Amino acid sequence: MPRLDEGIRDYLVELSKMSLKETIKKDLFDAQKEADRDLVAILKLLWCEIGYLTVDKKDDDGGALAMLKKEARKRKDAIEIYKKAGDEQRAESEEYELKVIKGYLPEEMGEEEIRGVVEEVAKETGLSGGQLIGMAMKKLGGRADGKLVAKIVNSLSS
């Protein structure tokens, strides 16, 4: 299995029409065959988190994507903490895990694209503040970071 290069995961998921859950399971199996301990560790964690979603009756790619975004945020926060503490080894480990997780997430939109969508939603609906953030996030379909959307909405308000 090739390392999770940018874009390859999206292509493979689209090509095979496998669910995110099936894709992670297959990648876990392949990583175990190759004895890639680091990749096996993060994929096992993701597989377990997906198992929890199944128990909670959120057994779809939407729930899995939300879980992956949550795990990515955890890694980003941990990277910051480890870098501030001067623990480069742990920061690198978290960066690797973040790279693996991002391989399963849809590509996020750029700030200008997001700004265009937010402005369009604002014109169409006349909303502002939190309501505008909610509508914009719904229209963006998970392809944008909520903090960035909020920042853009706040900049439009001022």
C-alpha positions in Angstrom: 0.0 0.0 0.0 1.5 3.4 -0.9 1.8 5.9 1.9 -1.2 8.1 2.1 -0.1 10.8 -0.4 -2.3 13.8 -0.8 -5.2 13.2 -3.0 -4.6 9.4 -3.4 -7.1 8.5 -0.7 -9.9 10.7 -2.2 -9.2 9.1 -5.6 -9.2 5.5 -4.2 -12.4 6.1 -2.2 -14.2 7.6 -5.2 -12.8 4.9 -7.6 -13.9 2.0 -5.4 -17.1 3.5 -4.0 -16.2 2.0 -0.7 -17.5 3.6 2.5 -15.1 5.4 4.7 -15.4 2.7 7.2 -14.6 0.0 4.6 -11.6 2.0 3.4 -10.1 2.4 6.8 -10.6 -1.3 7.5 -8.9 -2.3 4.3 -6.0 0.1 4.9 -5.7 -1.3 8.5 -5.5 -4.8 7.1 -2.8 -3.7 4.5 -0.8 -1.8 7.1 -0.8 -4.9 9.3 0.4 -7.1 6.4 3.2 -4.6 5.8 4.0 -4.4 9.6 3.9 -0.6 9.6 3.5 -0.1 13.3 2.9 3.6 13.2 0.2 3.4 10.6 -1.4 0.4 12.3 -1.6 2.3 15.6 -3.5 5.3 14.1 -5.7 3.2 11.9 -6.7 1.0 14.9 -7.7 4.1 16.8 -9.8 5.4 13.9 -11.4 1.9 13.5 -12.3 1.9 17.2 -13.8 5.4 17.0 -15.9 4.2 14.0 -17.0 1.3 16.1 -18.3 3.7 18.8 -20.3 5.5 16.1 -21.9 2.2 15.1 -23.0 1.6 18.7 -24.4 5.2 18.8 -26.3 4.5 15.6 -24.3 7.1 13.5 -23.1 4.4 11.2 -22.6 6.5 8.0 -19.8 8.5 6.4 -21.2 11.7 7.8 -20.6 10.5 11.3 -17.3 9.1 10.4 -16.2 12.4 8.8 -17.2 14.3 11.9 -15.2 11.9 14.0 -12.2 12.3 11.7 -12.4 16.1 11.9 -12.5 15.9 15.7 -9.5 13.6 15.7 -7.6 16.0 13.4 -8.4 19.0 15.7 -7.1 16.9 18.7 -3.8 16.3 16.8 -3.5 20.0 15.8 -3.9 21.0 19.4 -1.4 18.4 20.6 1.2 19.5 18.0 0.9 23.1 19.3 1.3 22.0 22.9 4.3 19.7 22.2 6.0 22.4 20.2 5.6 24.9 23.0 7.0 22.4 25.4 9.9 21.7 23.1 9.0 18.0 22.6 9.8 17.7 18.9 9.6 13.9 18.9 6.0 13.8 20.1 5.1 16.7 17.8 6.4 14.8 14.8 4.4 11.7 15.9 1.2 13.8 16.1 2.0 15.4 12.7 2.3 12.0 11.2 -1.1 11.0 12.7 -2.6 14.2 11.4 -1.3 13.5 7.9 -2.9 10.0 8.0 -6.2 11.4 9.2 -6.2 14.2 6.6 -5.8 11.5 3.9 -9.4 10.4 4.7 -10.9 13.9 4.9 -12.2 15.8 1.8 -10.0 18.6 0.8 -10.8 21.9 2.6 -11.6 25.0 0.6 -9.3 28.0 0.6 -10.2 31.2 2.4 -11.2 33.1 -0.7 -13.6 30.3 -1.8 -15.1 30.2 1.7 -15.5 34.0 1.7 -17.3 33.8 -1.6 -19.8 31.2 -0.3 -20.3 33.2 3.0 -21.0 36.4 1.0 -23.4 34.5 -1.3 -25.3 33.0 1.7 -25.4 36.4 3.4 -26.9 38.1 0.3 -29.4 35.3 -0.3 -30.7 35.0 3.3 -29.9 38.3 4.9 -28.6 36.5 8.0 -25.7 37.6 10.1 -23.7 36.3 13.1 -24.2 32.8 14.3 -27.1 32.1 12.0 -25.0 33.0 9.0 -22.2 30.8 10.3 -24.6 27.9 10.6 -26.1 28.4 7.1 -22.6 28.8 5.5 -21.3 25.7 7.2 -24.3 23.7 5.9 -23.7 25.0 2.4 -20.0 24.3 2.6 -20.8 20.7 3.6 -17.8 20.1 5.9 -15.2 21.3 3.5 -14.3 24.3 5.6 -13.0 24.8 9.1 -15.6 26.3 11.4 -13.2 28.7 13.0 -12.2 30.1 9.6 -15.9 30.5 8.6 -16.6 32.3 11.9 -13.6 34.6 11.3 -14.8 35.5 7.9 -18.4 36.2 9.1 -17.0 38.4 11.8 -14.9 40.3 9.4 -17.9 40.9 7.1 -19.9 42.2 10.1 -17.3 44.8 11.1 
